[in-house]
Amino acid sequence: MVAEDDEKQAELVRRYLEREGHTVTLVRDGRAAVEEIRHRAPDLLVLDVMMPKTDGLDVLRILRAETYELPVLMLTARSTEDDLLLGLDLGADDYMTKPYSPRELMARVRTLLRRTRPPAAREAAEPVLAVGTLVIDPHRHEVSVDGARVECTPGEFRILAAMAAEPGRVFTRQRLLEELHGYARYIGDRTVDVHIMNLRKKIEPAPRRPARLLTVFGVGYKLADPAKGAGRAVS
């Protein structure tokens, strides 16, 4: 699905997507995007930030509040770091600033689809990952802590699954960016920090619960099992 109120931009994106074999639904405002997503369940959303009726950021808030795990690629004319980080904080998986290259847009789409919908054979072969009472099921795309389901965006899930596959290993921000996007020349380290901050709120919500996502200052982050004494208490 492409949510873009600029007719020329929308048609350009549609032509490129259809060349690669995708079926494309176009919507011109944010309210229509939310309604269509509820009815059509697309595989990916290309979402413009500046739209009438409901803007792209509010569309993202609504979708994530309704626990949609739909991968979202945002298009924005806002190029400041704070604006871009706000989109990521709300649950966007990737973004591009206007003007953009249609060929690069297609590369981003391929990367998102490949990472959020892996081939069935590879998906079926992926084991359930457990680090203490934190459990990640790649096949079902589910996360739970102490038996309770935790809703994660596709980007958060990819970071958590990568770290859970090697608990205790220190992951640099660059390595985690590669897990997110495959390449990272266009995006800053703070992207990872935002995802880690959001994950901590989700998997370490209780007061005094031992930390699981630990900061290794000057290097990056690691995932620890607090039952083994690797975590620290947080207030």
Secondary structure, DSSP 8 states (H G I E B T S, - for coil): -EE-S-HHHHHHHHHHHHHTT----EESSHHHHHHHHHHH--S-EEEESS-SSS-HHHHHHHHHHTT----EEEEES--SHHHHHHHHHTT-SEEEESS--HHHHHHHHHHHHHHHS--HHHHHH---EEETTEEEETTTTEEEETTEEE---HHHHHHHHHHHTSTT--EEHHHHHHHHHS--TTS-THHHHHHHHHHHHHHS-STT-B-SEEEETTTEEEE--GGGT---B--
